[in-house]
Amino acid sequence: MAQTVTECLAAGTDSVTLINSINTDASAEKSVAGMTQAEINEVVQRNVDHLELILTYAPVDAEDDTPNVAGAASSKKTTHVAAVATGKTYITDNS
């Protein structure tokens, strides 16, 4: 059974949470304890990459059952798109 757009976006929820947590929340200290800033930036970048990949999912033809995340309503993707921007800004600000 093919995944739905909602299921694909749910797979990115942990990345959204982690990026936002590292950016604004002291509770992220557990996630990044003992890491250098460069290592933290790598973690953020991996999660940004994950979200960007999910946001590009789209079927290549009528036979393809890949969910059309790229074509989904932007309101469904708001938190994911925002987390990508947040992550990129965080890396820029902390490089």
C-alpha positions in Angstrom: 0.0 0.0 0.0 1.3 3.4 -1.0 1.9 6.1 1.6 -0.3 9.2 1.7 0.9 12.8 1.7 0.0 13.0 5.4 2.1 9.9 6.1 5.1 11.3 4.3 4.8 14.6 6.1 4.5 12.8 9.4 7.8 11.1 8.6 9.4 14.5 8.7 7.8 15.6 12.0 10.8 14.6 14.1 13.1 16.7 11.8 10.8 19.7 12.2 10.8 19.2 16.0 14.6 18.8 16.2 15.4 21.8 14.0 13.0 24.0 16.0 14.3 22.7 19.3 17.9 23.3 18.5 17.1 26.8 17.2 15.1 28.0 20.2 14.8 25.6 23.1 17.2 24.7 25.9 15.6 21.2 25.9 17.7 20.5 22.7 20.7 20.3 25.0 20.1 16.5 25.4 20.1 16.1 21.6 23.4 18.0 21.1 25.2 17.5 24.4 29.0 17.3 23.9 28.8 18.3 20.2 30.8 21.1 18.6 28.9 23.8 16.8 30.1 22.2 13.5 28.6 18.9 14.5 25.3 20.6 15.5 25.2 22.3 12.2 25.7 18.9 10.5 22.7 17.5 12.4 20.6 20.5 11.4 21.7 20.2 7.8 20.9 16.4 7.7 17.4 17.2 8.9 16.9 20.1 6.5 18.0 17.7 3.7 15.5 15.2 4.9 12.7 17.7 4.9 13.6 19.1 1.5 13.6 15.6 0.0 10.1 14.8 1.5 8.8 18.1 0.1 9.9 17.1 -3.4 8.0 13.7 -3.5 5.8 13.6 -6.6 4.7 10.8 -8.9 6.6 10.7 -12.2 3.7 9.4 -14.2 0.1 8.0 -13.9 1.4 4.6 -12.9 3.6 5.9 -10.0 2.0 5.7 -6.6 4.4 8.1 -5.0 2.3 10.6 -3.0 2.3 14.1 -4.5 3.7 16.0 -1.6 5.2 18.6 -3.9 1.7 19.3 -5.3 -0.1 19.2 -2.0 -1.7 22.3 -0.5 0.9 24.6 1.0 -1.2 24.6 4.2 -0.3 21.0 4.8 3.4 21.7 4.5 3.7 25.0 6.4 5.6 23.7 9.4 8.0 21.6 7.2 8.8 24.6 4.9 9.2 26.9 7.9 11.6 24.3 9.6 13.7 24.2 6.4 14.1 28.0 6.5 14.8 28.0 10.2 17.4 25.3 9.8 19.2 27.2 7.0 19.1 30.4 9.0 20.5 28.6 12.1 23.4 27.2 10.1 24.2 30.6 8.5 24.0 32.3 11.9 26.2 29.7 13.6 28.9 29.1 11.0 
